[in-house]
Amino acid sequence: MPALACRKAFCRFKLPDVTPRIIVRLTGGGPLYYDAENMRADAQIFEWKVNGMPWFGWVLCFALALAAVFLWLAAPAGRRPQSNPFTGKLCAHRGLHDGNQTVYENSMKAFALAADAGYGMEMDVQLTLDNQLVIHHDASTARVCGKDCVIAQTAYADLPPLPDGSPVPLFADFLKLVAGRVPLIVEIKSHNRLDQTTQATLDQLKAYTGPYCIESFSPHIVRYVRRHAPGVIRGQLASGNPAAIKSKGFFHYVSHKYLLYNFMGRPHFVAFDCNHTASLSLLMDKHWFGAFLVAWTVRDQAVLNRARRLYSTWIFEGFAPDQP
């Protein structure tokens, strides 16, 4: 073979041969034929041996590589929390409201009722235009308050009140109300300014002495908590609802159902929509890696009974659940 000064070499195998030949095309020259079992360069620089491998061997290697990547993507945090105050807890979804008939979701009255009943609570936080951390689920106040104001574009003083006349709660006032009596699941919404909202939430929770954790649908937010507050219990919200295919696309549906964003935040727990079939990733995270699972949203006793088989914490609304 000429000296290895050539810049390009293209190889192809002649499949019908028992011992295939390699056709090497050198830049500026014609094809040269070499025995594929033993090909040596000038001056014994290297030796290339082509050993035949059955096709299923390559398939097996490829499958193992895919499995390794899948495990890496979907794995939760390597270390479990030292203590878990959420195991076996029932948590009222947005407080103990009655479907916005007389007691409104994410209202101080709903939170007071839940705390007095001994239920944990799940609530949603986001920032107003003037950087006030408020508790409200939707990006707009239209559905609950009856007046359409985008919270991220409205100062707190200009937000409409809830239908019972009470203001949209400030997160700081909520923490004073609960005062550590029950565990809190704080969902950080991803409507706007993700880093700033997350940091504002962490800042207000620093002085809070009661049990709490943080969760979000946004893996970016979960990753922020992992980096800036690694001691805080963090969770990834996920769902296997196929309706997400139409609204958010197939990739979004698959990545959330199979927890393919876990590599970003390495969550301690996964909060999954228990009204849809659990994914392989969810079962793997629980049984292989020891992550605890939170069920949302349970709306009747029959669903709660089923959810107790897999999940260890249950977020409920719309009925009075029995205690486990």
Backbone bond lengths (Angstrom), bond angles and torsions (degrees), N, CA, C in turn:
res aa  C-N    CA-C-N  psi(-1)  N-CA   C-N-CA  omega(-1)  CA-C   N-CA-C  phi
1 M - - - 1.474 - - 1.525 108.68 -
2 P 1.309 118.47 140.22 1.464 120.03 175.39 1.512 110.49 -59.68
3 A 1.345 116.01 165.59 1.464 120.71 179.13 1.526 110.30 -58.83
4 L 1.328 115.79 156.08 1.469 120.36 -173.06 1.517 111.68 -82.72
5 A 1.311 117.39 47.93 1.457 120.95 176.97 1.515 111.29 -91.35
6 C 1.330 116.59 -7.25 1.458 119.63 -179.45 1.518 110.05 -69.96
7 R 1.299 116.25 149.94 1.446 120.69 -175.78 1.509 113.29 -99.44
8 K 1.313 117.62 -17.54 1.462 118.84 -177.33 1.518 109.25 -136.54
9 A 1.330 114.33 140.94 1.456 119.51 174.15 1.514 108.51 -145.90
10 F 1.305 115.97 130.22 1.456 120.46 -178.47 1.524 107.97 -119.62
11 C 1.346 115.48 132.72 1.460 120.63 -176.20 1.520 109.78 -119.99
12 R 1.304 116.32 141.74 1.455 119.98 169.60 1.519 108.05 -143.71
13 F 1.321 114.77 152.07 1.453 120.76 -176.42 1.518 110.30 -102.13
14 K 1.308 115.72 140.85 1.448 121.55 176.03 1.523 107.05 -94.31
15 L 1.350 115.68 96.37 1.457 122.09 -166.61 1.523 115.77 -59.59
16 P 1.315 121.29 -36.95 1.463 118.64 -175.91 1.526 113.84 -64.28
17 D 1.323 119.48 -23.19 1.463 120.03 -178.45 1.516 110.54 -69.81
18 V 1.316 115.79 143.16 1.455 120.32 173.66 1.513 109.64 -64.79
19 T 1.335 115.84 -45.28 1.460 121.85 171.66 1.520 107.19 -109.99
20 P 1.317 117.37 100.05 1.472 119.47 -172.23 1.514 111.91 -66.23
21 R 1.324 112.52 150.02 1.456 118.43 173.55 1.509 109.25 -94.96
22 I 1.300 116.59 150.00 1.457 121.45 174.90 1.514 107.70 -106.91
23 I 1.322 115.27 127.28 1.455 120.64 177.26 1.526 107.22 -98.34
24 V 1.305 117.47 111.99 1.455 123.22 -178.65 1.523 108.65 -102.90
25 R 1.316 115.55 119.62 1.462 119.40 178.88 1.519 107.57 -102.16
26 L 1.291 116.09 115.52 1.454 121.56 179.49 1.524 109.41 -91.62
27 T 1.296 115.48 146.45 1.463 119.97 179.86 1.530 109.62 -60.26
28 G 1.304 113.42 124.44 1.459 118.08 176.61 1.519 112.98 83.87
29 G 1.306 120.34 6.59 1.461 121.55 -178.09 1.505 111.75 -138.22
30 G 1.314 116.23 174.34 1.452 121.20 179.26 1.509 110.88 -86.52
31 P 1.342 117.41 179.49 1.463 121.96 -178.84 1.526 111.58 -71.23
32 L 1.307 115.70 139.84 1.454 122.70 174.17 1.516 108.36 -118.17
33 Y 1.323 118.59 138.93 1.456 122.92 -174.05 1.518 109.53 -106.92
34 Y 1.333 116.35 133.90 1.445 121.45 -179.47 1.524 109.72 -133.12
35 D 1.295 115.23 151.60 1.451 121.09 175.39 1.523 108.43 -69.36
36 A 1.350 119.18 124.61 1.445 122.54 -175.69 1.511 112.87 -72.08
37 E 1.311 118.81 -16.51 1.460 120.06 -178.90 1.519 112.35 -81.80
38 N 1.313 117.50 -22.03 1.455 118.37 -177.77 1.526 108.70 -156.64
39 M 1.312 116.15 99.66 1.457 120.46 -178.23 1.519 108.17 -121.89
40 R 1.299 117.10 122.10 1.454 122.22 -176.20 1.527 109.91 -119.03
41 A 1.310 116.01 143.42 1.454 121.35 175.94 1.512 109.25 -88.34
42 D 1.351 114.34 169.15 1.456 118.94 177.53 1.524 110.16 -57.80
43 A 1.307 115.54 145.97 1.464 123.73 175.57 1.521 112.14 61.42
44 Q 1.342 117.46 25.73 1.463 121.94 177.68 1.536 112.01 55.02
45 I 1.347 117.20 36.62 1.462 120.23 -177.09 1.528 111.22 -65.88
46 F 1.308 117.10 -44.96 1.466 118.87 177.92 1.513 109.30 -149.46
47 E 1.308 114.25 164.97 1.461 121.87 177.61 1.515 107.73 -132.05
48 W 1.301 115.84 128.20 1.462 121.04 -179.09 1.512 107.97 -118.00
49 K 1.329 116.45 118.74 1.454 120.97 177.95 1.520 108.68 -114.50
50 V 1.290 116.67 128.29 1.450 122.18 177.84 1.511 107.77 -100.28
51 N 1.290 117.07 110.97 1.454 121.96 178.32 1.516 108.36 -103.63
52 G 1.275 117.87 127.20 1.459 121.48 -178.43 1.514 111.64 -65.59
53 M 1.331 116.19 136.70 1.460 122.13 175.15 1.514 108.21 -125.15
54 P 1.332 118.70 133.31 1.462 120.77 177.98 1.529 110.51 -58.63
55 W 1.328 115.21 151.62 1.464 119.43 -176.50 1.521 112.11 -59.76
56 F 1.345 116.17 -33.59 1.460 117.64 -177.97 1.521 111.35 -70.90
57 G 1.313 117.38 -21.65 1.458 120.04 175.06 1.513 111.39 -66.35
58 W 1.342 115.27 -43.43 1.464 119.09 177.11 1.522 110.92 -66.13
59 V 1.327 117.56 -38.64 1.467 120.98 177.91 1.525 110.24 -62.59
60 L 1.334 116.09 -42.36 1.454 120.17 179.23 1.534 111.22 -62.96
61 C 1.314 116.86 -44.07 1.465 120.52 178.45 1.521 111.38 -61.21
62 F 1.334 115.16 -42.42 1.466 119.54 179.45 1.521 110.73 -64.82
63 A 1.339 117.18 -41.68 1.459 121.00 179.89 1.525 110.98 -64.52
64 L 1.319 117.20 -40.91 1.459 120.64 178.65 1.528 111.31 -64.96
65 A 1.335 115.47 -38.99 1.461 118.85 177.87 1.528 111.03 -64.55
66 L 1.330 117.26 -42.05 1.459 120.89 177.36 1.524 111.23 -62.64
67 A 1.336 116.17 -41.86 1.461 120.04 179.25 1.521 111.33 -62.64
68 A 1.339 116.45 -40.05 1.463 120.05 179.17 1.527 110.88 -64.25
69 V 1.327 116.46 -41.98 1.468 120.32 178.52 1.527 110.35 -64.91
70 F 1.328 116.59 -42.36 1.464 121.46 179.50 1.532 110.95 -60.73
71 L 1.322 116.85 -45.55 1.461 120.69 178.81 1.527 111.14 -61.54
72 W 1.320 116.47 -41.31 1.458 120.22 -179.98 1.525 111.33 -65.07
73 L 1.320 117.45 -40.69 1.456 121.52 -178.97 1.526 111.87 -67.16
74 A 1.332 117.20 -43.61 1.463 121.64 -169.69 1.522 114.45 -93.78
75 A 1.317 118.76 -6.66 1.464 121.04 -176.26 1.526 111.23 -67.10
76 P 1.339 117.77 141.54 1.468 120.83 175.47 1.516 111.19 -83.80
77 A 1.322 116.52 -163.64 1.461 121.26 178.78 1.524 110.41 -62.70
78 G 1.323 115.32 144.30 1.459 119.28 -179.23 1.516 113.21 -73.28
79 R 1.335 116.87 -27.30 1.458 121.19 -179.84 1.523 110.08 -111.54
80 R 1.321 115.72 133.83 1.451 120.53 176.66 1.534 110.00 -81.37
81 P 1.339 116.58 155.61 1.471 118.83 174.00 1.526 110.75 -60.55
82 Q 1.324 117.15 145.04 1.454 120.62 -179.38 1.517 111.95 -62.20
83 S 1.320 116.68 -35.12 1.465 121.32 175.32 1.515 108.56 -137.84
84 N 1.316 116.40 148.22 1.454 120.81 -177.88 1.528 109.53 -128.40
85 P 1.331 117.55 97.20 1.466 120.11 -178.31 1.523 113.56 -76.27
86 F 1.340 117.14 0.05 1.455 120.14 -175.48 1.536 113.60 -97.10
87 T 1.311 117.03 -12.97 1.459 119.95 -178.27 1.521 110.41 -61.84
88 G 1.326 115.24 126.66 1.458 120.98 178.38 1.510 115.05 77.24
89 K 1.356 117.02 11.03 1.460 120.04 -176.39 1.523 111.80 -96.57
90 L 1.325 114.58 140.72 1.452 122.70 168.87 1.522 107.90 -94.87
91 C 1.332 116.78 128.44 1.466 121.87 -176.50 1.520 109.62 -120.25
92 A 1.326 115.78 126.28 1.459 121.11 -179.46 1.523 110.19 -74.11
93 H 1.323 116.04 126.00 1.453 122.91 -177.60 1.524 110.15 -73.73
94 R 1.325 116.48 110.76 1.472 123.12 -177.74 1.526 111.50 61.40
95 G 1.315 115.81 32.87 1.456 121.09 -178.81 1.518 111.07 87.86
96 L 1.321 115.22 177.39 1.466 120.28 -177.61 1.525 108.88 -91.72
97 H 1.325 115.90 73.34 1.469 121.48 -178.69 1.525 110.26 -94.82
98 D 1.306 116.50 173.52 1.473 121.22 -178.70 1.522 111.64 -116.81
99 G 1.313 116.93 36.66 1.459 119.81 -179.75 1.503 113.19 76.35
100 N 1.326 116.10 28.23 1.473 122.54 177.32 1.527 112.52 64.38
101 Q 1.342 115.43 34.40 1.467 119.38 173.58 1.533 110.15 -88.40
102 T 1.310 115.45 -59.13 1.468 119.91 176.43 1.534 111.18 -126.87
103 V 1.339 116.29 -28.00 1.464 121.47 176.62 1.520 107.41 -112.84
104 Y 1.317 117.03 119.65 1.456 120.95 -169.13 1.531 111.95 -95.02
105 E 1.309 115.12 147.66 1.459 121.15 178.93 1.519 110.69 -61.24
106 N 1.325 115.37 145.46 1.469 121.46 179.74 1.525 112.41 53.36
107 S 1.339 115.75 37.94 1.469 120.73 175.60 1.520 108.80 -110.46
108 M 1.312 116.16 158.22 1.461 119.82 179.57 1.527 110.79 -63.37
109 K 1.303 118.45 -32.99 1.465 120.70 177.75 1.530 110.65 -65.74
110 A 1.327 116.72 -43.45 1.465 120.38 179.00 1.523 110.88 -63.36
111 F 1.325 117.10 -38.16 1.463 120.87 179.13 1.535 110.98 -69.41
112 A 1.322 116.81 -39.61 1.461 120.11 179.33 1.523 110.66 -64.68
113 L 1.320 117.19 -40.67 1.465 120.69 179.26 1.527 110.81 -64.55
114 A 1.323 117.06 -41.62 1.464 120.53 179.80 1.524 110.75 -65.15
115 A 1.323 116.95 -44.64 1.462 120.03 -179.10 1.526 110.99 -64.80
116 D 1.332 116.93 -41.08 1.469 120.37 179.37 1.526 111.47 -65.03
117 A 1.349 116.95 -30.58 1.467 120.78 179.41 1.523 112.35 -83.91
118 G 1.327 116.99 -6.04 1.460 120.27 178.64 1.512 114.84 84.30
119 Y 1.339 117.79 11.80 1.459 121.18 178.04 1.523 110.79 -84.03
120 G 1.321 115.99 143.25 1.444 119.14 165.14 1.515 109.70 -65.95
121 M 1.317 116.22 171.62 1.464 118.86 -177.15 1.511 111.68 -138.33
122 E 1.330 114.36 147.62 1.468 122.81 170.21 1.507 106.84 -116.55
123 M 1.339 116.48 135.53 1.460 119.95 178.18 1.527 109.38 -146.66
124 D 1.334 116.66 167.37 1.458 122.52 -173.52 1.522 109.67 -118.21
125 V 1.338 116.78 135.29 1.461 120.41 -179.76 1.522 110.55 -123.27
126 Q 1.327 114.78 148.30 1.468 122.89 175.72 1.519 109.00 -159.15
127 L 1.325 115.91 167.61 1.465 121.45 -176.60 1.527 111.53 -100.14
128 T 1.334 114.98 143.11 1.458 120.92 171.21 1.528 109.43 -84.18
129 L 1.307 115.71 179.37 1.463 120.64 179.28 1.524 111.60 -61.09
130 D 1.345 116.45 -36.36 1.466 120.39 -179.11 1.533 111.81 -97.12
131 N 1.341 115.90 26.89 1.468 123.26 170.22 1.529 114.06 65.56
132 Q 1.311 116.78 30.70 1.458 120.65 172.10 1.539 108.52 -90.77
133 L 1.331 115.90 129.35 1.463 120.10 -179.04 1.525 108.53 -85.45
134 V 1.331 115.82 112.00 1.464 121.36 -175.65 1.525 109.99 -115.13
135 I 1.321 114.64 164.69 1.465 121.67 178.25 1.518 108.31 -106.24
136 H 1.313 115.84 110.05 1.470 121.96 178.57 1.521 107.58 -164.06
137 H 1.318 116.55 142.01 1.468 119.81 -175.25 1.518 112.54 -82.39
138 D 1.321 117.17 -55.96 1.459 121.49 -173.61 1.524 110.87 -75.18
139 A 1.326 114.95 158.51 1.460 119.46 174.22 1.522 111.19 -67.98
140 S 1.337 115.96 -25.75 1.455 122.05 179.87 1.527 109.77 -116.73
141 T 1.326 115.62 158.32 1.468 121.05 177.88 1.519 112.77 -88.96
142 A 1.326 118.89 2.20 1.467 122.18 -170.72 1.525 112.74 -59.70
143 R 1.317 118.20 -49.08 1.474 120.83 -172.35 1.527 111.75 -64.95
144 V 1.301 118.00 -42.97 1.465 121.01 -174.82 1.527 111.62 -90.54
145 C 1.317 117.30 -43.89 1.461 120.89 -172.97 1.527 113.57 -91.50
146 G 1.332 117.01 -17.52 1.461 119.50 179.28 1.510 114.02 85.51
147 K 1.310 118.64 0.50 1.463 122.65 177.38 1.519 107.93 -132.79
148 D 1.310 116.31 131.82 1.460 121.06 -173.23 1.523 111.29 -85.07
149 C 1.314 115.10 105.67 1.460 121.77 172.70 1.515 107.69 -132.68
150 V 1.319 117.41 125.31 1.462 121.25 174.98 1.517 107.40 -75.82
151 I 1.305 116.74 119.16 1.465 121.16 -171.63 1.527 111.39 -61.25
152 A 1.322 117.29 -41.12 1.464 120.75 -178.46 1.522 112.30 -65.80
153 Q 1.328 116.78 -18.18 1.463 120.75 -178.26 1.520 112.40 -109.99
154 T 1.331 116.89 12.50 1.471 120.94 -175.42 1.518 110.00 -130.16
155 A 1.326 117.13 135.06 1.461 121.32 174.29 1.522 109.22 -68.52
156 Y 1.323 115.28 152.10 1.471 118.74 -175.02 1.528 112.00 -58.82
157 A 1.306 117.19 -40.45 1.466 120.38 -178.12 1.520 112.47 -64.41
158 D 1.327 117.29 -20.26 1.463 120.90 -178.02 1.522 113.26 -97.42
159 L 1.321 118.13 0.19 1.466 120.21 177.91 1.530 109.80 -71.25
160 P 1.315 118.00 140.45 1.468 119.72 177.29 1.521 110.45 -70.87
161 P 1.328 117.93 152.93 1.462 120.18 178.21 1.530 111.26 -76.45
162 L 1.314 115.86 166.10 1.461 120.92 171.07 1.529 108.96 -68.24
163 P 1.320 118.23 161.59 1.476 119.58 -177.58 1.523 114.77 -59.13
164 D 1.337 118.39 -21.82 1.466 119.66 177.22 1.521 112.39 -84.00
165 G 1.327 117.09 4.12 1.450 121.72 177.74 1.517 114.61 91.95
166 S 1.319 117.85 -8.75 1.466 120.65 -179.46 1.526 109.62 -82.22
167 P 1.330 116.92 151.42 1.472 119.33 -179.97 1.523 111.23 -75.63
168 V 1.323 115.34 161.31 1.465 120.09 170.68 1.524 107.26 -59.57
169 P 1.339 118.42 126.06 1.469 119.20 -171.00 1.527 112.63 -67.24
170 L 1.306 114.43 142.22 1.457 121.32 167.47 1.524 108.47 -82.74
171 F 1.311 116.44 141.34 1.458 120.45 -178.70 1.530 111.12 -61.07
172 A 1.320 117.58 -37.48 1.466 121.65 179.95 1.527 110.62 -62.25
173 D 1.334 117.54 -41.64 1.471 120.96 178.18 1.523 110.84 -67.08
174 F 1.305 116.58 -36.62 1.461 120.81 177.77 1.527 111.08 -62.27
175 L 1.334 116.92 -44.27 1.460 120.27 179.95 1.526 111.20 -62.46
176 K 1.318 117.12 -37.38 1.461 120.24 176.85 1.528 110.87 -65.95
177 L 1.305 117.48 -36.88 1.467 121.57 179.86 1.527 111.06 -65.30
178 V 1.324 116.36 -47.16 1.465 120.06 -176.32 1.522 110.76 -73.14
179 A 1.313 116.89 -43.37 1.472 122.87 174.14 1.527 112.87 53.40
180 G 1.329 116.43 39.82 1.456 119.94 173.11 1.515 115.75 77.98
181 R 1.323 118.36 8.95 1.467 120.16 -175.40 1.521 113.43 -71.31
182 V 1.327 117.08 -33.21 1.471 120.86 -176.07 1.528 109.23 -139.30
183 P 1.333 117.73 158.15 1.465 120.18 177.92 1.530 111.71 -68.40
184 L 1.338 115.58 147.83 1.463 122.10 -178.21 1.523 110.35 -120.49
185 I 1.322 115.79 134.34 1.463 122.20 170.74 1.521 106.89 -109.27
186 V 1.314 116.19 106.57 1.469 122.06 -174.73 1.521 108.62 -97.03
187 E 1.332 115.72 111.97 1.470 119.62 176.43 1.526 109.23 -93.84
188 I 1.316 115.58 122.39 1.465 120.62 176.87 1.521 108.27 -91.60
189 K 1.312 115.91 118.64 1.460 120.89 -179.66 1.525 109.81 -75.11
190 S 1.316 114.28 152.68 1.471 120.35 -177.84 1.524 111.63 -109.91
191 H 1.331 116.25 35.59 1.461 119.78 -178.84 1.529 111.94 -71.27
192 N 1.329 117.33 -34.07 1.468 119.85 -176.76 1.518 109.24 -165.09
193 R 1.315 117.73 157.69 1.469 125.89 171.75 1.527 112.20 41.20
194 L 1.310 115.69 66.84 1.457 121.15 -171.77 1.522 112.68 -59.90
195 D 1.332 117.22 -51.34 1.461 120.10 -177.95 1.523 111.61 -63.14
196 Q 1.310 116.50 -43.34 1.456 120.17 -177.32 1.531 111.10 -66.27
197 T 1.331 116.46 -40.65 1.469 120.10 178.16 1.519 110.97 -64.83
198 T 1.326 116.25 -42.80 1.459 119.94 -179.89 1.519 111.44 -64.49
199 Q 1.322 116.76 -43.58 1.461 119.82 -179.36 1.524 110.80 -66.25
200 A 1.331 117.62 -39.06 1.464 120.51 177.87 1.529 110.42 -62.60
201 T 1.320 117.15 -38.41 1.468 120.88 177.95 1.523 110.82 -65.65
202 L 1.325 116.48 -46.25 1.462 120.29 178.79 1.530 111.62 -61.68
203 D 1.333 116.65 -39.75 1.462 120.30 -179.40 1.532 111.05 -61.95
204 Q 1.321 116.81 -42.38 1.462 119.41 -178.14 1.523 112.30 -74.03
205 L 1.315 116.84 -24.19 1.461 120.12 179.90 1.530 112.82 -84.96
206 K 1.324 117.99 -12.35 1.466 120.46 -177.24 1.519 111.83 -58.63
207 A 1.308 117.03 -40.34 1.464 120.49 -177.13 1.525 112.32 -90.72
208 Y 1.314 117.29 -0.22 1.472 120.38 -178.37 1.519 109.21 -82.87
209 T 1.304 117.38 129.47 1.467 121.36 -174.51 1.521 113.88 -97.49
210 G 1.321 117.88 -8.89 1.459 120.42 -179.33 1.518 111.92 -82.09
211 P 1.341 117.42 168.88 1.469 121.31 179.46 1.527 111.13 -73.96
212 Y 1.323 115.84 137.96 1.460 120.65 178.14 1.525 109.73 -156.37
213 C 1.310 115.19 162.85 1.459 122.31 170.68 1.515 107.96 -143.01
214 I 1.321 116.50 167.84 1.460 122.45 -179.71 1.518 108.64 -123.16
215 E 1.325 115.36 138.12 1.456 120.78 176.78 1.519 109.54 -138.56
216 S 1.339 115.58 162.47 1.458 120.17 177.18 1.527 109.48 -164.74
217 F 1.320 115.32 153.31 1.462 120.05 169.71 1.520 110.78 -73.65
218 S 1.320 116.28 -24.25 1.462 120.57 -177.03 1.529 110.40 -82.71
219 P 1.336 118.79 117.19 1.472 119.38 175.30 1.522 112.29 -65.15
220 H 1.310 117.37 -22.76 1.457 120.63 176.43 1.528 110.40 -64.17
221 I 1.330 116.70 -42.57 1.461 120.83 178.92 1.518 110.64 -66.23
222 V 1.337 117.22 -43.54 1.460 120.58 178.81 1.531 109.92 -61.47
223 R 1.330 117.04 -39.75 1.461 120.47 177.45 1.524 111.07 -64.68
224 Y 1.332 117.46 -38.49 1.468 120.63 178.73 1.527 110.37 -61.37
225 V 1.324 116.37 -43.83 1.466 119.86 178.08 1.525 110.13 -63.39
226 R 1.319 116.41 -41.06 1.473 120.18 178.90 1.524 111.54 -59.10
227 R 1.320 116.87 -40.74 1.464 120.74 -176.43 1.516 113.06 -79.17
228 H 1.335 117.25 -39.26 1.459 120.48 -170.60 1.524 113.16 -101.85
229 A 1.314 118.01 -16.76 1.471 121.08 177.84 1.530 108.65 -146.17
230 P 1.329 117.67 65.55 1.469 120.62 -174.50 1.522 114.13 -62.79
231 G 1.338 117.36 -19.88 1.453 119.91 179.06 1.515 114.34 -81.70
232 V 1.334 117.50 -9.74 1.462 121.87 179.53 1.527 109.20 -83.50
233 I 1.322 116.74 133.12 1.466 120.23 176.69 1.525 108.54 -65.27
234 R 1.318 116.26 126.85 1.466 121.02 -176.35 1.528 110.03 -125.72
235 G 1.332 115.16 149.97 1.456 120.09 -178.06 1.507 112.39 -139.90
236 Q 1.334 114.93 150.63 1.460 121.85 177.62 1.523 108.99 -103.62
237 L 1.319 116.49 121.13 1.459 121.48 173.58 1.520 109.56 -78.16
238 A 1.328 116.44 140.09 1.456 120.13 -178.11 1.520 109.34 -153.38
239 S 1.329 114.94 165.00 1.459 120.79 -178.96 1.514 110.06 -152.21
240 G 1.323 115.29 150.68 1.453 120.49 173.88 1.515 111.86 -111.08
241 N 1.322 117.07 26.15 1.461 122.12 -178.14 1.528 110.08 -73.22
242 P 1.344 118.31 115.40 1.473 119.64 -178.70 1.524 113.79 -65.82
243 A 1.331 117.65 -14.27 1.464 119.63 177.17 1.523 111.39 -62.33
244 A 1.337 116.62 -21.70 1.462 120.17 179.31 1.520 112.19 -66.38
245 I 1.331 117.61 -19.95 1.465 120.34 179.35 1.525 110.18 -61.70
246 K 1.328 116.31 -43.65 1.462 120.15 -179.07 1.522 111.61 -73.24
247 S 1.329 116.64 -40.37 1.462 119.34 -173.49 1.531 113.23 -82.73
248 K 1.351 117.55 -34.64 1.458 120.00 -173.92 1.522 114.40 -126.54
249 G 1.325 117.59 -4.56 1.455 119.80 176.08 1.521 112.77 101.65
250 F 1.334 114.50 157.57 1.462 121.17 -175.82 1.521 111.77 -65.93
251 F 1.336 118.26 -40.69 1.459 120.53 -178.52 1.521 111.05 -63.24
252 H 1.323 117.19 -42.61 1.469 120.83 177.90 1.523 110.02 -60.29
253 Y 1.314 116.78 -44.21 1.473 120.96 179.91 1.522 111.18 -60.50
254 V 1.334 117.24 -50.22 1.468 121.13 -177.26 1.522 110.98 -65.43
255 S 1.315 117.20 -44.19 1.466 120.13 -176.32 1.519 111.84 -65.37
256 H 1.339 118.05 -33.96 1.453 119.91 178.63 1.529 111.66 -81.11
257 K 1.303 117.49 -39.38 1.464 119.03 179.96 1.525 111.19 -64.17
258 Y 1.322 116.48 -40.89 1.461 120.71 -176.42 1.532 113.03 -99.58
259 L 1.340 116.12 12.08 1.470 122.44 170.81 1.522 112.50 58.30
260 L 1.318 115.98 39.10 1.461 119.92 -176.27 1.524 112.78 -75.64
261 Y 1.337 116.98 -4.79 1.463 120.75 175.51 1.526 112.30 -94.17
262 N 1.312 118.41 -1.31 1.464 120.14 -175.87 1.525 113.28 -59.73
263 F 1.318 116.77 -25.81 1.467 119.37 -179.27 1.522 111.62 -63.31
264 M 1.328 117.91 -22.30 1.460 120.70 -179.17 1.529 111.48 -76.50
265 G 1.315 116.72 -51.21 1.462 119.93 -174.72 1.515 114.71 -101.97
266 R 1.348 118.13 -13.92 1.461 121.75 -176.06 1.537 109.83 41.30
267 P 1.340 116.84 66.91 1.465 120.52 -173.91 1.525 112.60 -69.59
268 H 1.341 115.33 153.63 1.457 120.91 173.61 1.524 111.30 -78.49
269 F 1.328 116.11 -27.46 1.465 119.92 178.85 1.522 109.43 -142.82
270 V 1.317 114.20 162.79 1.456 121.13 174.82 1.522 107.42 -120.75
271 A 1.327 116.80 127.26 1.459 122.68 174.37 1.525 107.08 -100.64
272 F 1.331 116.49 113.18 1.469 121.57 -170.12 1.523 110.22 -120.46
273 D 1.321 115.66 145.07 1.465 122.45 177.07 1.528 108.50 -66.75
274 C 1.332 116.02 103.92 1.465 120.22 -174.11 1.515 113.01 -74.55
275 N 1.317 118.01 -3.99 1.461 120.96 177.98 1.526 112.59 -83.42
276 H 1.335 116.38 0.21 1.460 121.81 178.10 1.523 109.63 -128.78
277 T 1.325 115.10 159.62 1.457 120.52 -173.65 1.520 111.61 -61.03
278 A 1.317 115.46 133.95 1.463 120.48 177.58 1.524 109.94 -65.75
279 S 1.324 116.12 141.15 1.459 120.81 -178.80 1.520 110.64 -87.59
280 L 1.328 115.66 166.10 1.463 121.61 176.21 1.527 110.76 -58.49
281 S 1.313 116.93 -39.98 1.460 121.01 179.80 1.517 111.33 -61.55
282 L 1.330 116.79 -40.45 1.460 120.66 -179.70 1.521 110.71 -63.08
283 L 1.328 116.88 -45.81 1.465 121.03 178.56 1.525 110.86 -64.24
284 M 1.321 116.32 -39.30 1.458 120.82 178.92 1.528 111.07 -63.88
285 D 1.331 116.49 -44.42 1.461 119.96 -179.52 1.522 111.36 -61.71
286 K 1.322 117.14 -36.52 1.461 120.38 -178.71 1.533 111.72 -76.33
287 H 1.338 117.09 -52.03 1.459 120.46 -169.92 1.527 113.25 -86.19
288 W 1.323 118.10 -29.85 1.464 120.62 -179.44 1.520 112.28 -92.12
289 F 1.339 115.52 -43.96 1.456 119.66 -172.21 1.525 113.77 -102.94
290 G 1.329 117.90 -10.65 1.456 120.55 175.15 1.510 115.59 79.78
291 A 1.334 118.87 16.60 1.462 120.41 176.34 1.529 109.20 -69.81
292 F 1.334 116.85 147.34 1.457 117.79 174.68 1.522 109.65 -92.88
293 L 1.320 116.07 150.45 1.458 122.30 -173.02 1.521 110.49 -114.29
294 V 1.332 115.10 139.36 1.458 122.92 178.90 1.521 107.78 -114.85
295 A 1.319 117.22 130.23 1.466 121.96 -179.62 1.522 110.09 -95.91
296 W 1.337 115.91 133.47 1.459 121.36 172.15 1.531 108.39 -140.01
297 T 1.310 118.59 155.16 1.449 126.51 -26.83 1.521 106.67 -100.85
298 V 1.328 117.33 127.55 1.464 123.49 -177.83 1.528 108.42 -84.70
299 R 1.331 116.71 125.64 1.467 119.72 -174.95 1.525 113.94 -121.20
300 D 1.324 118.27 3.75 1.462 120.18 171.82 1.529 109.42 -158.88
301 Q 1.330 115.50 166.90 1.449 120.87 -173.79 1.523 112.36 -65.88
302 A 1.338 117.54 -35.24 1.468 120.35 -179.21 1.531 111.06 -63.33
303 V 1.320 116.28 -43.12 1.470 119.92 177.63 1.521 110.22 -65.18
304 L 1.314 117.09 -38.91 1.463 120.50 178.50 1.528 110.93 -62.39
305 N 1.323 116.83 -42.32 1.462 119.79 179.42 1.519 111.66 -60.85
306 R 1.332 117.00 -40.20 1.466 120.17 177.42 1.521 111.35 -69.61
307 A 1.323 116.16 -40.36 1.460 120.15 -176.70 1.525 111.83 -66.16
308 R 1.294 118.00 -25.82 1.464 121.08 -179.22 1.529 112.46 -67.73
309 R 1.316 117.24 -16.66 1.463 119.87 179.62 1.530 111.61 -73.78
310 L 1.317 117.36 -29.57 1.460 121.11 -175.12 1.516 113.10 -114.50
311 Y 1.331 116.53 -38.35 1.467 120.95 -172.47 1.525 110.39 -97.98
312 S 1.326 114.54 155.76 1.464 119.12 -179.41 1.521 112.86 -111.44
313 T 1.336 117.89 -8.71 1.464 123.43 175.90 1.518 106.95 -138.38
314 W 1.367 116.42 143.03 1.454 118.97 -172.55 1.525 110.34 -133.06
315 I 1.318 116.72 124.40 1.459 123.05 176.41 1.529 107.28 -96.95
316 F 1.328 116.64 122.14 1.470 120.86 -171.89 1.525 110.43 -127.03
317 E 1.329 114.84 163.12 1.459 121.72 170.43 1.519 108.90 -161.52
318 G 1.341 115.93 156.30 1.457 121.57 171.76 1.519 116.76 83.81
319 F 1.332 118.32 1.60 1.474 119.93 176.76 1.516 108.08 -158.17
320 A 1.343 115.14 167.71 1.460 120.79 178.67 1.527 108.34 -99.35
321 P 1.327 118.26 102.81 1.468 119.93 -176.33 1.519 111.74 -75.42
322 D 1.362 114.87 152.01 1.453 117.52 171.61 1.520 109.79 -78.87
323 Q 1.292 116.78 155.36 1.460 121.21 -179.26 1.520 109.51 -80.66
324 P 1.353 117.96 140.79 1.462 120.34 -179.18 1.529 112.21 -67.74
